[in-house]
Each structure stands twice: as structure tokens, then as C-alpha cells.
Amino acid sequence: METTHRILYADAGNMAAVASQSVDLIVTSPPYPMIRMWDALFSRQSPAVKAALREGQGGEAFEHMHRMLDPVWAECFRVLKAGGFACINIGDAVRTLKGNFVLYANHVRIYQQLLSLGFTALPDILWRKQTNAPNKFMGSGMLPAGAYVTLEHEYILVFRKGPRREFNSAVEKRNRRGSAIFWEERNVFYSDVWMDIKGAGQRLNKREIRERSAAFPFEIAYRLVNMYCVKGDTVLDPFAGTGTTLLAAMAAARNSLGYEIDAALQEPIREGLKDAVAFSNRYIHNRLSRHIAFVIRRLQEKKAFKYANKWYGFPIMTAQEQELMLNELAGVERFDRDTYRVTYSDAPQEAFCKNWQLELESIGEQESIPEKIINSVKESASGQMKLF
């Protein structure tokens, strides 16, 4: 099994290199209008933005910034297949101009624009970002009528193009079953509020590059890729940033394509993808380990399982998980300047292929996770896997 991943350093407002209706999923996080760190980016491309900010005209600056994003959304609609999804991580902005404190609702503006293009809106996800800020109030503090609630959430807007996607052939149905997620993951992934994901740390060395990249967490991109497309599909990120979506697609055995207007991010993206195999395989092992932990907890609660996975043999909750397999990455090859080919193992991870009935038969009588099970799924060489 192979996937390909390509990055183009160009303006996604014109994605002429991408054929119409050739993309299965869009996962992206654009620059946030009216967030100060992106003022320079918008101002360089639009004198109207620069003038509005200088004059303290927040509403005008907000609209001009979004008009710069609008062509990208139009291109996204063009390249997306019928039945494909677009998932957009966006935060609102709060800002004081000319002494006036205002909320700029980025998610509303983008929502309206995508509806006007013909997208169908689906329930969105509220990402409640964890914060380490010691003071969680803005404005007058403890005094009424002058304080403001703290803005600590972002939106993941979810849209579909056209009618629901269908899987008709036997090959398509088999691939869909192999792309399933675990029952316990589904209950978290498809919740409308995500509270378990922290904001992404910035690992770039140069301050000026770091300040204009603002990567979103790998876990967000990875979840969305697994929720809204299947193995072998193509995922597009028109605001690739540091390449998080491309890495998530690699880890999930999907193809990917990214556009990034800032050529200064070219080297950081390349450096980040050098570790794609090790990072992805650690993540996949952790994901399998979390499932084993779920199985053990459920057995300790005297609850049964009706099904077993075909490849690994461990217990699962539903028949839809029977053919689920997480393909381990075998290698990444860069075969031209910014195109990568990833190869995968077609066999399940040996550490998780056991006689699980024998391994787990006495779990119900024990209060803790048996040491032999912990040892049975540890990586023998690296020791870098985080268990349970």
C-alpha cells in the first residue's frame, strides 16, 4: 500500500494544479482575521487592510481580510468531490480599536460564505482549548457590567458538498470497513465538544516564522481525517502551515495535498516530515494500547464483548470494527523537491496479535492491569511507546 503527499508553495486562491472534484476531504485552519499575529500577512497582500487597521476601522479590516480568504473557499468547493467534506478550524477574535472592545465572529463569516457557495452545513465541533493562564477574566475583573467572558474555545466547522457519499462496490465497502474507528473512539470523536486536546506547541526555531505559523494540534487533524474519509482518499489543506494535516494523512494511510503561501515554512515542513515514520508508528501503537486499556477496564467492570477483531484478535464492541486495521508506516521517500511517497505494512502489528481470550480470561478478578499484558505490548526496541 502506498500514498503520495505533495506541497505547493503558492496562493490557494488559485489551485489550478488540482483537478475539479478530485479531493475527498479538506482539513484546514486558515489565518484568523483580526488576530494581531496575522495583521502583517493580511496587510502585505491588501493595502485596504493596512489602512483600515491604521485608522482603527475594525469592521472594515475584518471584511477585507475575509475577502482575501473567500477565493480559497471557492476553490475548495471546486476541487471537492460530491459527498466530500470540508472541516475548518477557526477561532473568533477579540480586539480593542479606538478604545472599543469588540468580538469579530470569524466562524460566522466563513459559515455564511460556504453556504453561499453551495456547501451543506453539518453540526460543528466546539474545541475547548486548555489554557494555563492564571487570570481568566478580561475587563474590570470582579466588578459587574465591565467584564467579559474569556474566549477559550475555537470552532471546527463541518460542511459537505452535495448528497451523502455512497460506497457501492465490494472493494469500496471492504476499504471502508478497514478504515473503521474503535467504538470508544467514536464516542469521543463524534462529540460536539472536544475538551481533551491541548493547543499545539510551536517547535520552530526562528521567532518570526513561528509567530506566523500557528500550527493546530496533530490530534485534531488526525481525528478529522479518520472521521470523514477512508484509506487511500485524498486530503487537501489549502493553508498547510507546518504540514500538520499532511502528517496526519500519512499516519492515517490517506493521500494529501497542501498549499502554503509562505515559502519560509518550506524547510520546517521538510524537517518535520523526516520523523513521519517513527512519530506515526508510535502514535498508532499508542492508539492500539488505549484500546487494550479500554478492554481491560470494561472486563474489570464485569462487562462482556460480543465480537473480536479479525486481524488482531482482541475484543471489540461492534461488528463494524471486525476488519479495522491500523497500517504501520514502512518508509517515507521524497522523490522530488516537495513530493513524498509513503509505503505501509499490510500486516497487523505483531505485538497486538495474540490469543487475547487466554491473555484476558482472568481480568475480571483483578483490580489492576496485569503486568504480563503490559509487557506483551511494549515495543521491544525503542521503549518510547506510552502505554494505557
NUVEXLO-708761 format. One record per residue (C-alpha): chain; residue number from 1; x, y, z. Coordinates in Angstrom, 2 decimals. Example, Ala and Ser with C-alpha at 12.3 -4.5 7.8 and 13.67 -1.06 7.14 Angstrom:
REM residues 2
- A,1,12.30,-4.50,7.80
- A,2,13.67,-1.06,7.14
//
This chain:
REM residues 388
- A,1,0.00,0.00,0.00
- A,2,1.30,3.47,-0.91
- A,3,0.20,7.08,-0.55
- A,4,1.58,10.30,-2.04
- A,5,1.85,13.72,-0.43
- A,6,2.64,16.98,-2.20
- A,7,3.14,20.56,-1.04
- A,8,2.82,23.53,-3.37
- A,9,4.13,26.91,-2.25
- A,10,1.53,29.12,-3.84
- A,11,-1.67,31.02,-3.12
- A,12,-4.56,28.60,-2.61
- A,13,-6.89,31.20,-4.08
- A,14,-5.87,29.66,-7.42
- A,15,-5.38,25.89,-7.20
- A,16,-5.10,25.32,-10.93
- A,17,-2.84,22.32,-10.30
- A,18,-5.74,20.48,-8.64
- A,19,-8.42,18.97,-10.87
- A,20,-12.06,19.70,-10.19
- A,21,-13.80,17.09,-8.00
- A,22,-10.55,15.27,-7.20
- A,23,-10.35,15.76,-3.41
- A,24,-12.23,13.69,-0.81
- A,25,-11.69,15.82,2.29
- A,26,-10.47,19.30,3.22
- A,27,-8.95,19.83,6.66
- A,28,-7.51,23.23,7.36
- A,29,-7.00,26.12,9.75
- A,30,-6.66,29.47,7.94
- A,31,-5.09,32.66,9.29
- A,32,-7.60,34.16,11.74
- A,33,-8.76,37.64,10.68
- A,34,-8.36,40.32,13.37
- A,35,-5.88,38.26,15.39
- A,36,-2.86,40.56,15.70
- A,37,-0.26,37.96,14.76
- A,38,-1.71,37.80,11.23
- A,39,-2.02,41.55,10.64
- A,40,1.25,41.69,8.71
- A,41,0.28,38.79,6.46
- A,42,-3.06,40.33,5.51
- A,43,-1.60,43.85,5.24
- A,44,1.16,42.78,2.86
- A,45,-1.43,41.42,0.46
- A,46,-4.07,44.14,0.87
- A,47,-3.41,47.88,1.30
- A,48,-7.07,48.21,2.30
- A,49,-6.46,46.03,5.37
- A,50,-3.42,48.05,6.36
- A,51,-5.30,51.34,6.01
- A,52,-8.33,50.12,7.96
- A,53,-6.20,48.89,10.84
- A,54,-4.21,52.11,10.92
- A,55,-7.43,54.13,11.11
- A,56,-8.96,51.85,13.75
- A,57,-11.78,50.67,11.47
- A,58,-12.12,47.15,12.79
- A,59,-15.24,46.18,10.85
- A,60,-13.71,47.24,7.53
- A,61,-10.43,45.44,8.26
- A,62,-12.36,42.30,9.24
- A,63,-14.32,42.26,5.98
- A,64,-11.28,42.98,3.79
- A,65,-9.39,40.11,5.44
- A,66,-12.23,37.68,4.79
- A,67,-12.50,38.79,1.18
- A,68,-8.91,37.57,0.82
- A,69,-9.95,34.14,2.11
- A,70,-13.12,33.90,0.00
- A,71,-11.37,32.80,-3.24
- A,72,-9.80,29.90,-1.33
- A,73,-13.21,28.65,-0.20
- A,74,-14.46,28.89,-3.80
- A,75,-11.54,26.78,-4.98
- A,76,-12.20,24.29,-2.19
- A,77,-15.76,23.85,-3.44
- A,78,-14.49,23.31,-7.00
- A,79,-11.90,20.64,-6.18
- A,80,-14.00,18.73,-3.63
- A,81,-15.84,15.64,-4.82
- A,82,-19.59,15.30,-4.41
- A,83,-20.15,13.85,-0.95
- A,84,-16.80,15.15,0.27
- A,85,-16.35,17.11,3.50
- A,86,-14.67,20.38,4.42
- A,87,-13.55,20.80,8.05
- A,88,-12.32,24.26,9.03
- A,89,-10.72,25.03,12.38
- A,90,-11.30,28.73,13.09
- A,91,-11.36,30.92,16.17
- A,92,-13.13,34.21,16.71
- A,93,-11.12,37.31,17.61
- A,94,-11.44,39.90,20.34
- A,95,-9.73,43.23,19.89
- A,96,-9.73,46.79,21.12
- A,97,-9.52,49.54,18.47
- A,98,-10.05,53.19,19.35
- A,99,-10.91,52.12,22.89
- A,100,-13.75,49.87,21.75
- A,101,-13.56,46.16,22.72
- A,102,-15.24,44.01,20.04
- A,103,-15.75,40.34,19.18
- A,104,-15.09,39.58,15.50
- A,105,-17.03,36.39,14.66
- A,106,-14.79,34.69,12.12
- A,107,-16.73,31.45,12.28
- A,108,-19.97,33.21,11.32
- A,109,-18.39,34.98,8.34
- A,110,-16.86,31.75,6.99
- A,111,-20.07,29.83,7.65
- A,112,-22.07,32.32,5.59
- A,113,-19.54,32.29,2.76
- A,114,-19.51,28.50,2.44
- A,115,-23.29,28.35,2.42
- A,116,-23.34,30.89,-0.40
- A,117,-21.02,28.64,-2.42
- A,118,-23.42,25.70,-2.14
- A,119,-21.97,23.74,0.77
- A,120,-24.32,21.94,3.17
- A,121,-23.69,22.82,6.82
- A,122,-23.41,19.95,9.31
- A,123,-23.16,20.07,13.13
- A,124,-19.93,21.73,14.14
- A,125,-17.44,20.87,16.89
- A,126,-16.52,23.21,19.71
- A,127,-12.85,22.82,20.60
- A,128,-12.45,23.92,24.23
- A,129,-8.75,24.76,24.35
- A,130,-6.98,24.17,27.63
- A,131,-5.18,27.20,28.96
- A,132,-2.51,27.76,31.56
- A,133,-3.44,31.42,32.06
- A,134,-3.65,32.19,35.80
- A,135,-6.13,35.05,35.28
- A,136,-9.20,34.01,33.33
- A,137,-11.01,37.33,33.28
- A,138,-10.91,40.31,30.95
- A,139,-12.06,43.86,31.55
- A,140,-12.97,45.07,35.05
- A,141,-12.24,41.84,36.87
- A,142,-14.63,41.38,39.79
- A,143,-16.76,44.46,39.08
- A,144,-20.06,43.94,37.21
- A,145,-21.02,45.44,33.86
- A,146,-17.50,45.90,32.59
- A,147,-16.00,42.41,32.42
- A,148,-16.02,39.97,29.51
- A,149,-16.04,36.20,29.39
- A,150,-12.74,34.64,28.45
- A,151,-12.55,33.38,24.86
- A,152,-11.08,29.89,25.26
- A,153,-12.78,27.93,22.51
- A,154,-12.49,27.58,18.77
- A,155,-14.80,26.08,16.16
- A,156,-14.36,23.19,13.77
- A,157,-16.90,23.93,11.09
- A,158,-18.05,20.88,9.12
- A,159,-19.56,21.10,5.64
- A,160,-20.44,18.61,2.93
- A,161,-20.62,19.15,-0.80
- A,162,-23.79,17.71,-2.24
- A,163,-25.51,14.50,-1.13
- A,164,-24.13,11.89,1.23
- A,165,-21.25,9.79,-0.12
- A,166,-22.06,6.23,-1.16
- A,167,-19.84,3.14,-1.08
- A,168,-21.25,0.79,-3.70
- A,169,-18.63,-1.71,-4.89
- A,170,-17.32,-4.62,-2.85
- A,171,-13.83,-3.05,-2.88
- A,172,-15.15,0.27,-1.60
- A,173,-17.12,-1.40,1.18
- A,174,-14.15,-3.53,2.25
- A,175,-11.86,-0.49,2.35
- A,176,-14.45,1.40,4.39
- A,177,-14.61,-1.43,6.93
- A,178,-10.81,-1.47,7.17
- A,179,-10.89,2.27,7.87
- A,180,-13.24,1.98,10.85
- A,181,-12.53,3.53,14.25
- A,182,-12.94,1.90,17.64
- A,183,-16.31,2.17,19.42
- A,184,-14.80,4.03,22.36
- A,185,-13.07,6.45,19.98
- A,186,-16.29,7.11,18.12
- A,187,-17.93,8.29,21.36
- A,188,-15.19,10.91,21.78
- A,189,-14.55,11.86,18.16
- A,190,-18.20,12.50,17.31
- A,191,-18.93,14.54,20.41
- A,192,-19.82,18.17,19.66
- A,193,-17.36,19.42,22.32
- A,194,-13.68,18.40,22.38
- A,195,-12.10,19.14,25.75
- A,196,-9.22,16.65,25.73
- A,197,-6.89,18.32,23.19
- A,198,-4.37,20.98,24.11
- A,199,-3.22,23.71,21.75
- A,200,-0.20,22.88,19.62
- A,201,3.22,23.93,20.83
- A,202,5.40,25.77,18.35
- A,203,8.63,23.89,17.64
- A,204,10.06,26.23,15.02
- A,205,13.37,27.88,15.81
- A,206,13.06,31.24,14.09
- A,207,10.75,33.52,16.02
- A,208,9.38,35.38,13.01
- A,209,8.44,32.09,11.32
- A,210,6.98,30.60,14.50
- A,211,4.78,33.64,15.07
- A,212,3.09,33.35,11.69
- A,213,2.63,29.58,11.50
- A,214,0.31,28.85,14.48
- A,215,0.02,25.13,13.83
- A,216,-3.06,23.37,15.08
- A,217,-2.69,20.09,17.00
- A,218,-1.93,16.85,15.20
- A,219,-4.75,15.13,17.10
- A,220,-7.36,17.47,15.59
- A,221,-6.22,16.82,12.03
- A,222,-5.84,13.07,12.65
- A,223,-9.32,12.73,14.13
- A,224,-10.95,14.61,11.28
- A,225,-9.10,12.57,8.65
- A,226,-10.28,9.33,10.28
- A,227,-13.84,10.62,10.76
- A,228,-14.55,11.96,7.28
- A,229,-12.66,9.87,4.72
- A,230,-11.26,6.37,4.17
- A,231,-7.85,4.87,3.42
- A,232,-6.50,5.88,0.05
- A,233,-8.61,9.04,-0.15
- A,234,-7.04,12.44,-0.85
- A,235,-6.96,15.15,1.83
- A,236,-6.32,18.81,0.97
- A,237,-5.08,21.56,3.27
- A,238,-5.12,24.95,1.47
- A,239,-3.33,26.58,4.45
- A,240,-0.72,23.89,5.11
- A,241,1.34,25.86,7.65
- A,242,3.85,23.48,9.22
- A,243,2.33,20.44,7.48
- A,244,0.21,19.03,10.32
- A,245,-2.60,17.84,8.03
- A,246,-0.14,16.14,5.68
- A,247,1.45,14.30,8.61
- A,248,-2.00,13.23,9.85
- A,249,-2.86,11.92,6.38
- A,250,0.40,9.95,6.27
- A,251,-0.34,8.39,9.67
- A,252,-3.88,7.50,8.59
- A,253,-2.89,6.00,5.19
- A,254,-4.53,8.75,3.14
- A,255,-3.01,10.79,0.29
- A,256,-2.60,14.51,0.83
- A,257,-2.01,17.81,-0.89
- A,258,-1.07,21.08,0.75
- A,259,-0.86,24.71,-0.35
- A,260,1.25,27.17,1.61
- A,261,1.80,30.78,0.59
- A,262,4.72,31.34,2.99
- A,263,7.84,29.85,1.38
- A,264,9.75,30.39,4.64
- A,265,7.93,27.34,6.03
- A,266,9.39,25.06,3.35
- A,267,12.38,23.88,5.38
- A,268,10.46,23.46,8.67
- A,269,7.92,21.27,6.85
- A,270,10.67,19.10,5.38
- A,271,12.34,18.75,8.76
- A,272,9.04,17.81,10.40
- A,273,8.26,15.11,7.86
- A,274,11.65,13.45,8.36
- A,275,10.28,11.93,11.57
- A,276,6.97,10.87,9.99
- A,277,7.56,7.11,10.22
- A,278,8.71,7.00,13.84
- A,279,6.13,9.54,15.01
- A,280,3.21,7.90,13.20
- A,281,4.06,4.39,14.32
- A,282,4.40,5.49,17.95
- A,283,1.02,7.15,17.67
- A,284,-0.59,4.07,16.11
- A,285,0.89,1.82,18.81
- A,286,-0.46,4.16,21.48
- A,287,-3.88,4.06,19.84
- A,288,-3.91,0.25,19.90
- A,289,-2.69,0.30,23.50
- A,290,-5.52,2.61,24.50
- A,291,-7.96,0.12,23.04
- A,292,-6.45,-2.70,25.11
- A,293,-6.75,-0.47,28.19
- A,294,-10.44,0.10,27.34
- A,295,-10.97,-3.65,27.00
- A,296,-9.37,-4.28,30.39
- A,297,-11.40,-1.61,32.14
- A,298,-14.61,-2.98,30.68
- A,299,-13.76,-6.54,31.73
- A,300,-12.93,-5.33,35.23
- A,301,-16.43,-3.83,35.34
- A,302,-17.81,-7.29,34.53
- A,303,-19.00,-6.21,31.09
- A,304,-18.75,-8.52,28.09
- A,305,-17.75,-8.18,24.44
- A,306,-19.67,-9.78,21.58
- A,307,-17.05,-9.51,18.82
- A,308,-13.35,-9.94,18.09
- A,309,-11.22,-8.12,15.53
- A,310,-10.28,-10.24,12.51
- A,311,-6.65,-9.08,12.35
- A,312,-5.58,-8.61,15.96
- A,313,-7.97,-10.95,17.71
- A,314,-8.70,-8.58,20.58
- A,315,-12.26,-7.90,21.78
- A,316,-14.28,-5.12,20.15
- A,317,-17.72,-3.69,20.79
- A,318,-19.35,-3.85,17.35
- A,319,-19.37,-5.87,14.15
- A,320,-18.26,-2.75,12.25
- A,321,-14.83,-2.94,13.96
- A,322,-14.11,-6.52,12.87
- A,323,-11.95,-5.57,9.86
- A,324,-10.38,-2.44,11.37
- A,325,-6.60,-2.36,10.90
- A,326,-4.13,0.44,11.52
- A,327,-1.44,0.21,8.85
- A,328,2.05,0.80,10.16
- A,329,4.31,3.03,8.05
- A,330,7.22,1.17,6.43
- A,331,9.02,4.15,4.91
- A,332,8.87,7.69,3.51
- A,333,10.68,8.66,0.32
- A,334,10.98,12.20,-1.06
- A,335,11.08,11.65,-4.80
- A,336,11.14,15.26,-5.90
- A,337,11.57,18.59,-4.14
- A,338,8.28,18.59,-2.23
- A,339,6.54,15.30,-3.03
- A,340,6.66,12.26,-0.77
- A,341,5.74,8.62,-1.18
- A,342,4.78,6.61,1.91
- A,343,4.72,2.81,1.98
- A,344,2.80,0.78,4.56
- A,345,2.77,-2.69,6.01
- A,346,-0.27,-4.74,5.02
- A,347,0.08,-6.92,8.13
- A,348,-1.20,-6.10,11.62
- A,349,1.36,-5.21,14.30
- A,350,2.73,-8.45,15.74
- A,351,2.80,-7.11,19.31
- A,352,-1.01,-6.88,19.26
- A,353,-1.73,-10.23,17.58
- A,354,-2.25,-12.59,20.49
- A,355,-4.55,-15.19,21.91
- A,356,-6.44,-12.46,23.68
- A,357,-9.01,-14.83,25.12
- A,358,-6.20,-16.52,27.04
- A,359,-4.48,-13.25,27.90
- A,360,-7.61,-11.64,29.26
- A,361,-9.50,-14.55,30.78
- A,362,-8.71,-13.62,34.42
- A,363,-9.08,-9.85,34.13
- A,364,-12.44,-9.71,35.87
- A,365,-10.94,-10.90,39.17
- A,366,-8.08,-8.37,39.20
- A,367,-8.09,-4.75,40.26
- A,368,-5.08,-3.59,38.23
- A,369,-3.72,-4.22,34.76
- A,370,-1.72,-7.46,34.83
- A,371,2.00,-6.94,34.30
- A,372,2.20,-9.68,31.67
- A,373,-0.26,-7.79,29.43
- A,374,1.66,-4.54,29.80
- A,375,4.88,-6.31,28.90
- A,376,3.24,-8.12,25.98
- A,377,2.53,-4.92,24.07
- A,378,5.63,-2.89,24.87
- A,379,7.92,-2.05,21.98
- A,380,10.93,-4.23,22.49
- A,381,13.47,-1.84,20.99
- A,382,12.66,1.82,21.48
- A,383,10.72,1.79,24.73
- A,384,9.12,5.04,23.56
- A,385,5.55,3.83,23.49
- A,386,3.27,5.34,26.11
- A,387,1.04,2.57,27.45
- A,388,-2.50,2.93,28.80
//
